[in-house]
């Protein structure tokens, strides 16, 4: 098993209410989980192979809470990645390379769809960040608005035992969607996060 790591900006959108009860060890808002996330990798390595300026993403659905398993996932890789980088990112994203969070997430999936190699257009701008991956994957974040005044809220989650992120800014996902033959969902104005992460094995 090769040593790997990467430092990345991370965007996430899901079908839960703002803040996402999963971050508080509670069941997902509607009782099931549909979500998308993308890592814009600034720098990284898989053995001696550079992962700098590549991208990895997922679209996933679970019939209940994530830890109850039986999930379906599709991995997305930036088409600019070389064949070796694509293989490395798929090894990492599928959990085969070990390391958090992927080795834990892999235990919750029973179906792994064919990976998608598509253009990544990820713009990191705090709570205004966006991700467009090919024609079928979207994340558009904006600040959560105060329900009385309409002013933007500033909310941070610090999750010391979290394995996706330890700290994240809470956003409203104006758009969080995927449209594949085997997986299609869209959830406007639901939970979103933006975080800076470091992963490795």
Secondary structure, 3 states (H helix, E strand, C coil): CCCEEEEEEEEEEECCCCCCHHHHCCCCCCCCEEEEEEEEEEEEEECCEECCCCEEEEEEEECCCHHHCCEEEEEEEECCCCHHHHHHHHHHHCCCCCCECHHHHHHHEEEECCCEEECEEEECCHHHCEEEECCCEEEEEECCECCCCCCECCCEEECCCCCCCCEEEEEEEEEEEEECCCCEEECCCEEEEEEEEEEEC
